Amino acid sequence: MEKKKVATPLVCHGHSRPVVDLFYSPITPDGFFLISASKDSHPMLRNGETGDWIGTFEGHKGAVWSSCLDNNALRAASASADFSAKLWDALTGDVLHSFEHKHIVRACAFSQDTKFLITGGFEKILRVFDLNRLDAPPTEIDKSPGSIRTLTWLHGDQTILSSCTDIGGVRLWDVRSGKIVQTLETKSPVTSAEVSQDGRYITTADGSNVKFWDANHFGLVKSYDMPCNIESASLEPKSGNKFVAGGEDMWVRLFDFHTGEEIGCNKGHHGPVHCVRFAPTGESYASGSEDGTIRIWQTGPVNPEETIESKPKQSVDEVTRKIEGFHINKEGKTEEKPSDA
């Protein structure tokens, strides 16, 4: 049936170990961008529309669990198992600052006004760093009940949303008081939490469930059982009428938001899917897997008969400015790594 027609992905190689996090920037004057975190310790920046490789951020000495871009895609941040979070210049690839921690850092997120960076991890402490005062000590928010897995901002940076690796639920923290003001209850630990582009919904994945919560009143709007344990889910940002989910069975599935009916099943990864995210245009979504690849799938019908390989050496006009002068520590590596992988 046409509704189950298998999409043809654009395959982005480059990482040598599992891809564990994906993040799209908003649409900027230069287009939109995709940053990926991997256990290979090297976050990568790509053109979000074409998948073309732009650059690799070199500097971490351990697995990178999370990476993100600010609203203008001018700076990047990453959280790593090397006990640090780093702030990067997304135009040059240079490290702007390294925030040292005392244990593994699992999550990081820029505030919506891009003035602050929040981090969390095995220390069970949420830290807010002032990006205008990089050497100032961070504000530490009340201790989390468990090791922090995900972080994001809500309500114009008034609220922080977090989930834990070892216990269920999503906690909402008031930034001013530093206290938990609400908990969204789930049976299993929440492995993915996303605030919709319009700010209406919080999308979570826990165990084999995908849930949608009202981001203002925090009531549960919809809950769907999935065919397997799901690691990540993302709501289509424009119409909000579909969502994508991926997990342990290696397939990337598309569902109707209103009914929960499966409307597409994309096969191609050779390992569990750790992360899925919709592009800000809603026209495509990306998945990252244990197999070390990123696949970009078109939301609408596609015609190509073969899998398309992204060609990092081919740039497009809108990212020329970013590609020029992007700093990579070994020039020879940048010439052959992207096309290989």
C-alpha positions in Angstrom: 0.0 0.0 0.0 1.2 3.5 -0.7 0.9 4.5 2.9 3.6 1.9 3.8 5.8 2.9 0.9 9.4 2.7 2.0 11.2 6.0 1.8 14.7 6.3 0.3 17.1 8.0 2.7 20.1 10.2 2.2 22.8 8.4 4.1 25.4 10.5 5.9 28.6 8.7 6.8 31.5 10.1 8.9 31.1 8.8 12.4 33.2 5.7 13.3 31.0 4.8 16.3 27.3 5.0 17.3 25.4 8.2 16.7 23.6 9.0 20.0 22.1 12.5 19.5 20.9 14.7 16.7 19.9 18.4 16.8 18.6 20.7 14.1 19.1 24.5 14.3 16.1 26.7 13.5 16.0 28.1 10.0 18.7 30.9 9.7 19.5 33.3 6.8 22.1 30.6 5.7 19.6 27.7 5.8 19.4 25.2 8.7 22.0 22.9 10.1 22.3 19.5 11.8 24.8 18.6 14.5 25.4 15.0 15.6 26.9 13.6 18.7 28.7 10.2 18.7 30.7 7.9 20.9 33.6 8.6 18.5 34.1 11.9 20.4 33.8 14.1 17.3 30.6 16.0 16.8 29.8 16.8 13.2 28.1 19.7 11.5 26.1 19.2 8.3 23.8 21.1 6.0 20.4 20.2 7.4 18.7 20.0 4.1 21.3 18.1 2.0 23.2 16.2 4.7 26.4 17.6 3.2 29.3 17.5 5.7 30.5 21.0 6.8 33.0 20.2 9.6 34.1 18.1 12.5 34.6 19.5 16.0 37.9 18.2 17.4 38.8 18.4 21.0 36.9 15.9 23.2 38.7 12.9 24.6 35.6 10.7 25.3 32.3 9.8 23.9 30.1 12.8 23.1 26.5 12.2 24.4 24.8 15.4 23.4 25.3 18.3 21.0 23.3 21.4 20.1 23.4 24.7 18.2 22.2 28.1 19.3 19.3 29.8 17.5 21.6 31.4 14.9 23.7 28.3 14.4 26.8 30.4 15.2 27.8 28.5 18.2 27.7 24.8 19.1 27.9 23.0 22.5 28.6 19.4 23.4 28.5 17.2 26.5 31.0 14.4 26.9 32.2 11.4 28.9 35.5 13.2 29.3 34.0 15.2 32.2 33.5 18.3 30.2 31.1 20.3 28.1 32.5 22.5 25.3 31.4 25.7 23.6 32.4 25.9 20.0 32.5 28.5 17.2 30.3 26.9 14.6 31.9 29.0 11.8 35.5 28.0 12.5 35.2 24.9 14.6 37.4 26.4 17.4 36.8 25.7 21.0 35.6 28.9 22.7 35.5 27.4 26.2 35.6 24.1 28.1 33.4 23.8 31.1 35.0 21.2 33.4 32.8 18.8 35.5 33.5 16.1 38.0 31.8 13.3 36.1 30.3 12.3 32.8 28.2 15.0 31.2 25.2 13.6 29.3 23.2 16.6 28.2 23.5 20.2 27.3 21.1 22.9 25.8 21.3 26.5 24.9 18.7 28.8 26.3 16.3 30.3 23.8 17.9 33.7 24.1 21.3 32.0 23.6 22.7 33.7 26.7 23.0 30.5 28.8 24.0 26.9 28.5 22.7 24.2 30.8 24.5 20.9 31.5 23.7 17.8 33.4 25.0 14.2 33.8 26.2 11.7 36.3 26.8 14.3 39.1 23.0 14.8 39.3 23.5 18.5 39.2 21.9 21.0 36.8 24.4 23.8 36.0 23.6 27.0 34.2 26.6 28.8 32.6 26.4 32.4 31.7 27.9 32.6 28.1 28.6 36.3 28.5 30.8 35.5 31.5 32.6 32.3 30.6 34.9 32.2 33.5 32.2 32.8 36.1 31.1 29.8 38.2 27.8 28.3 37.1 24.5 28.6 38.9 23.8 25.2 40.4 20.2 24.1 40.5 18.8 21.8 43.3 20.1 18.2 43.0 18.3 15.9 40.5 16.9 12.7 42.0 18.8 10.7 39.4 21.6 10.8 36.8 20.5 13.3 34.2 19.8 12.0 30.7 18.0 14.8 28.8 17.7 18.6 29.2 15.8 21.3 27.4 14.4 24.8 28.1 10.7 25.8 28.2 8.6 28.9 28.7 11.0 31.5 27.4 13.8 30.1 29.6 11.8 30.3 32.8 11.6 26.5 33.1 14.1 23.6 32.6 12.9 20.2 31.7 15.0 17.2 32.7 14.8 13.4 32.7 16.9 10.8 34.4 18.8 7.7 33.2 17.6 5.4 36.0 14.1 6.6 37.1 10.9 7.5 35.3 9.3 10.9 34.9 10.2 14.3 33.5 10.9 17.0 36.0 10.2 20.7 35.4 12.4 23.1 37.3 11.7 26.7 38.0 14.9 28.5 37.0 14.5 31.3 39.6 13.8 29.1 42.6 15.9 26.2 41.5 13.1 23.8 42.6 11.0 21.1 40.9 7.6 22.6 40.3 6.0 19.7 38.3 6.7 16.0 37.5 5.3 14.3 34.4 4.9 10.7 35.5 6.1 7.8 33.3 6.6 4.2 34.1 10.0 3.9 32.5 13.0 6.3 32.3 12.5 9.0 29.6 15.2 8.6 26.9 14.0 11.5 24.7 12.2 14.8 25.5 11.4 17.5 22.9 9.5 20.7 23.1 7.5 21.3 19.9 8.5 24.2 17.7 5.3 26.1 18.5 5.8 25.5 22.2 2.5 23.6 22.6 3.6 20.0 23.3 6.3 18.1 25.1 7.1 14.8 23.3 8.6 12.0 25.4 9.7 8.5 24.8 9.8 6.0 27.7 10.0 2.2 27.3 7.7 1.3 24.5 5.5 4.5 24.9 5.5 7.8 23.1 3.6 10.5 25.0 2.5 14.0 24.2 2.0 16.5 27.1 0.5 20.0 27.1 3.5 22.2 27.6 1.5 24.9 29.5 -0.8 22.9 31.7 1.3 19.7 31.7 -1.7 17.3 31.2 -1.2 14.1 29.2 -2.7 14.8 25.7 -1.9 11.5 24.0 -0.1 8.2 24.7 0.7 5.5 22.2 2.1 2.1 22.6 4.9 1.3 20.1 5.9 -2.0 18.5 9.2 -2.1 20.4 11.2 -0.1 23.0 11.6 3.4 21.7 14.6 5.6 22.3 13.5 8.7 20.6 10.5 10.5 19.1 9.9 13.8 17.4 6.8 15.7 16.4 6.4 17.2 12.9 6.9 21.0 13.5 4.7 22.6 10.9 1.2 21.0 11.0 1.9 18.7 14.0 -0.1 16.0 12.5 2.5 13.2 12.5 5.5 12.1 14.5 8.5 9.8 14.0 9.9 7.3 16.4 12.9 5.0 16.4 14.3 2.3 18.8 15.7 -1.1 19.3 14.2 -2.8 16.2 16.3 -0.6 13.8 13.3 0.8 12.0 12.2 4.4 11.8 8.5 4.6 11.9 6.1 7.5 11.0 2.8 7.8 12.8 -0.4 9.8 12.6 -0.4 12.2 15.7 -4.2 12.1 16.1 -4.8 8.4 15.8 -1.4 6.7 16.5 -1.7 4.8 13.2 1.5 3.8 11.6 1.8 5.5 8.2 5.3 4.7 7.2 8.1 2.3 8.1 11.6 3.1 7.0 14.2 0.3 7.0 17.9 0.7 6.4 19.8 1.1 9.7 21.9 -1.9 10.8 21.6 -1.3 14.5 19.2 0.2 17.0 18.1 3.8 16.4 19.2 6.1 19.2 17.8 9.4 18.0 15.3 10.9 15.6 14.5 14.5 14.9 12.3 16.4 12.4 13.9 19.2 10.4 12.5 22.7 11.2 10.8 22.7 7.8 8.9 19.5 8.5 9.9 18.2 5.0 12.4 15.6 6.3 13.6 13.9 9.5 16.9 12.4 10.5 17.8 9.3 12.4 21.0 8.3 14.1 22.0 4.7 14.9 24.3 2.3 16.6 25.6 1.6 13.0 27.3 5.0 13.0 25.3 6.5 10.2 22.7 9.3 10.0 19.9 8.9 7.6 17.7 11.7 6.4 14.3 10.7 5.2 11.8 12.8 3.2 8.4 13.3 4.8 6.6 13.2 1.5 6.7 10.7 -1.4 10.1 10.2 -2.9 11.0 8.9 -6.4 14.7 7.9 -6.3 15.3 4.2 -6.7 18.6 4.0 -4.9 19.8 5.2 -1.6 21.5 8.6 -2.0 24.9 9.0 -0.4 25.6 12.5 0.9 28.6 14.1 -0.7 30.3 16.3 1.9 32.7 17.9 -0.6 29.8 19.4 -2.6 28.6 22.6 -0.8 25.6 24.7 -1.5 25.5 28.5 -1.7 23.8 29.0 1.6 26.6 27.3 3.6 29.6 28.7 1.7 30.3 31.1 4.5 30.3 28.4 7.0 32.5 26.0 5.0 35.1 28.6 4.3 37.7 28.6 7.0 36.1 25.8 9.1 38.9 24.6 11.3 39.7 20.9 11.3 42.8 19.7 13.0 44.0 17.4 10.2 43.4 18.7 6.7 44.0 15.4 5.0 41.4 13.8 7.1 38.7 16.3 6.0 39.4 15.5 2.4 38.8 11.8 2.5 36.7 11.2 5.7 33.4 12.8 4.6 33.1 10.9 1.4 34.0 7.6 3.0 32.0 8.1 5.7 
